[in-house]
Amino acid sequence: MSERILYTYFRSTAAYRVRIALNLKQLSYTPRFIHLVKNGGEQHAKNYRTINPQGLIPTLIDGATTVIQSLAIIEYLEECNPAIPLLPESPAARAQIRSFAQQICCDIHPLNNLRVLNYLRTEMTQDESSRHQWYQHWISEGLMAIEQQLTRTGAHKSRCCFDKTPTIADLCLIPQLYNARRFNCDIHHYPTLLKIEEHCMTLTAFQQASPEQQPDHE
């Protein structure tokens, strides 16, 4: 059996999603740690850029296959290891879950990840207060939209976002809430999301994927 390698960083929201997926599917992997801050950011090193030209985390190497981008990695794991599904059978339900996940991964997260905040600091000369205002604005706008979506549809009544068991939606939600807390966002406005988080964090797969449980946690 070929080795499965995940290039990860304990605080990376995107890597956190993939760690949850690997744990839920009970797939073993070897972590390789890329520190996003030390040494000017190890993701910029030539040897890592050879693996992932974007210089982003995570990267999954599964034998001869290399996959970048967290959602693509999770979908790859889903297709290769369907025994413990992260998507339901219904095409309509799958579309709803993918839509929810993309709202987080494509609309919320990119506006507040490390390279954007660094650009605001260095190139746009924004002070810490302004950067936090930027971050909190986009977090608030994005989380309120998905809070209203789940509350309106009633999909969350099964404890997870859309089902009785976690789906890709939950894998994206929990790391984003973690990140929001890290930047002191007021998240009490999202009771539906917090209820889902409370349940998910009782599950071993989520607990073991959390930043505090990673070997590179500082």
C-alpha distance (Angstrom), angle and dihedral (degrees) to the residues before:
residue distance angle dihedral
M1 . . .
S2 3.81 . .
E3 3.78 120.4 .
R4 3.80 118.9 -101.3
I5 3.82 112.4 -144.5
L6 3.79 127.9 -170.3
Y7 3.78 120.3 -165.2
T8 3.77 102.1 -149.6
Y9 3.79 147.3 158.8
F10 3.78 120.8 -150.8
R11 3.82 95.0 -127.0
S12 3.80 98.0 41.2
T13 3.79 109.6 116.3
A14 3.79 91.3 -154.9
A15 3.80 93.8 50.3
Y16 3.81 89.4 46.9
R17 3.84 89.1 59.6
V18 3.78 91.9 53.1
R19 3.81 93.6 46.3
I20 3.81 89.3 55.6
A21 3.81 91.0 50.0
L22 3.80 92.6 50.1
N23 3.80 90.6 48.6
L24 3.80 94.7 47.4
K25 3.79 90.4 50.1
Q26 3.81 90.1 45.7
L27 3.79 92.1 -125.4
S28 3.78 118.7 156.6
Y29 3.79 119.8 -136.1
T30 3.77 141.8 169.2
P31 3.81 113.4 -120.1
R32 3.78 119.8 -141.3
F33 3.75 112.0 -167.3
I34 3.79 123.3 -134.6
H35 3.80 111.9 -175.1
L36 3.80 109.2 -144.3
V37 3.81 95.1 -158.2
K38 3.80 110.7 29.4
N39 3.80 119.7 88.6
G40 3.78 90.5 12.1
G41 3.79 90.0 -56.0
E42 3.80 118.6 -43.3
Q43 3.82 89.3 -136.4
H44 3.81 87.4 75.2
A45 3.81 94.1 57.9
K46 3.79 115.8 117.8
N47 3.80 94.3 -122.7
Y48 3.81 91.9 55.3
R49 3.81 93.2 42.8
T50 3.79 86.7 57.1
I51 3.81 87.9 60.8
N52 3.81 97.0 38.3
P53 3.83 113.9 17.8
Q54 3.82 90.7 -164.5
G55 3.77 90.5 61.1
L56 3.79 90.8 -135.6
I57 3.80 134.5 133.2
P58 3.00 133.6 -87.1
T59 3.78 118.1 42.6
L60 3.80 122.4 170.1
I61 3.79 121.5 -156.4
D62 3.80 112.4 -168.6
G63 3.77 108.3 178.1
A64 3.80 106.1 -64.6
T65 3.82 92.8 -9.6
T66 3.80 123.9 92.4
V67 3.80 118.9 -170.3
I68 3.80 127.5 -177.0
Q69 3.83 129.9 -171.8
S70 3.80 116.8 57.5
L71 3.81 98.9 -116.5
A72 3.80 91.6 48.5
I73 3.81 89.4 50.0
I74 3.80 92.1 49.6
E75 3.82 92.0 48.1
Y76 3.81 89.3 48.4
L77 3.80 90.7 52.3
E78 3.80 89.4 47.4
E79 3.79 93.7 52.6
C80 3.80 95.2 43.7
N81 3.81 95.3 43.0
P82 3.83 108.5 31.5
A83 3.80 97.1 156.3
I84 3.82 92.5 94.7
P85 3.81 100.9 36.0
L86 3.79 126.0 -149.8
L87 3.80 92.2 -172.8
P88 3.83 129.4 51.6
E89 3.81 123.8 -121.5
S90 3.80 97.1 -111.0
P91 3.83 113.8 93.5
A92 3.82 90.1 -146.4
A93 3.81 92.4 52.5
R94 3.81 90.8 45.6
A95 3.81 89.9 53.0
Q96 3.82 91.8 51.7
I97 3.79 91.9 50.6
R98 3.79 93.4 46.5
S99 3.80 89.9 48.5
F100 3.81 90.9 52.7
A101 3.81 92.1 47.3
Q102 3.80 92.4 48.9
Q103 3.80 91.9 50.7
I104 3.79 86.5 62.0
C105 3.79 100.5 36.2
C106 3.81 98.9 38.4
D107 3.81 104.2 29.7
I108 3.81 109.6 25.0
H109 3.79 106.5 29.1
P110 3.84 101.5 45.3
L111 3.81 91.6 57.6
N112 3.78 93.9 56.1
N113 3.78 106.7 32.8
L114 3.78 123.5 120.3
R115 3.79 99.5 -93.7
V116 3.81 92.6 51.2
L117 3.80 92.7 48.8
N118 3.81 89.8 47.0
Y119 3.80 90.8 51.1
L120 3.79 90.6 51.3
R121 3.80 88.4 52.3
T122 3.80 100.3 43.8
E123 3.80 108.7 27.2
M124 3.81 99.9 25.8
T125 3.84 93.7 37.0
Q126 3.78 92.8 -136.9
D127 3.79 116.1 165.2
E128 3.79 124.0 -128.7
S129 3.79 93.6 -94.8
S130 3.81 92.1 53.7
R131 3.79 92.3 46.6
H132 3.79 91.0 51.8
Q133 3.80 90.2 48.5
W134 3.81 89.1 53.2
Y135 3.78 92.2 48.1
Q136 3.79 95.3 46.4
H137 3.80 93.3 47.1
W138 3.80 94.7 56.3
I139 3.80 93.5 40.4
S140 3.80 91.2 51.4
E141 3.79 93.8 47.3
G142 3.79 93.6 47.0
L143 3.80 99.1 43.4
M144 3.80 92.5 46.6
A145 3.81 90.2 55.1
I146 3.80 94.4 52.7
E147 3.82 91.5 41.3
Q148 3.80 89.4 56.5
Q149 3.79 91.7 44.1
L150 3.79 94.2 55.3
T151 3.81 93.9 41.0
R152 3.80 92.6 50.0
T153 3.80 95.8 48.3
G154 3.80 95.8 39.8
A155 3.81 88.8 -138.5
H156 3.80 91.2 134.1
K157 3.81 94.7 65.5
S158 3.81 89.6 95.1
R159 3.86 89.7 69.4
C160 3.80 95.3 -107.0
C161 3.79 125.4 68.0
F162 3.79 96.4 -88.6
D163 3.77 109.3 -6.4
K164 3.79 146.6 20.9
T165 3.79 89.6 -92.4
P166 3.82 129.2 44.1
T167 3.77 120.4 -82.3
I168 3.78 132.8 -176.9
A169 3.81 87.0 -80.0
D170 3.80 92.0 64.9
L171 3.81 92.0 45.1
C172 3.80 88.3 59.6
L173 3.80 98.4 39.6
I174 3.81 100.5 53.2
P175 3.84 97.2 54.5
Q176 3.80 90.8 45.9
L177 3.81 91.3 54.6
Y178 3.80 89.2 48.5
N179 3.78 89.6 53.0
A180 3.80 92.3 47.6
R181 3.79 90.8 55.6
R182 3.78 90.8 48.5
F183 3.80 89.0 61.1
N184 3.81 93.3 45.2
C185 3.79 95.9 -110.2
D186 3.79 116.2 169.2
I187 3.79 101.7 -118.6
H188 3.81 100.6 167.3
H189 3.83 87.4 101.9
Y190 3.82 89.6 74.3
P191 3.83 106.1 65.1
T192 3.80 93.8 157.8
L193 3.80 92.4 54.1
L194 3.80 91.7 45.2
K195 3.81 91.7 51.3
I196 3.80 90.0 52.7
E197 3.79 90.4 47.5
E198 3.79 91.3 50.8
H199 3.79 90.9 55.6
C200 3.81 95.8 43.2
M201 3.78 91.9 51.7
T202 3.81 89.9 59.7
L203 3.82 87.5 65.4
T204 3.79 118.4 92.3
A205 3.81 93.7 -136.5
F206 3.80 91.2 59.9
Q207 3.79 94.3 41.4
Q208 3.80 93.7 52.0
A209 3.82 91.8 47.2
S210 3.81 94.1 52.8
P211 3.80 117.8 115.9
E212 3.81 92.9 -115.4
Q213 3.80 90.9 59.4
Q214 3.81 96.3 53.9
P215 3.81 120.8 106.3
D216 3.81 90.8 -128.2
H217 3.80 93.6 52.9
E218 3.79 111.0 129.9
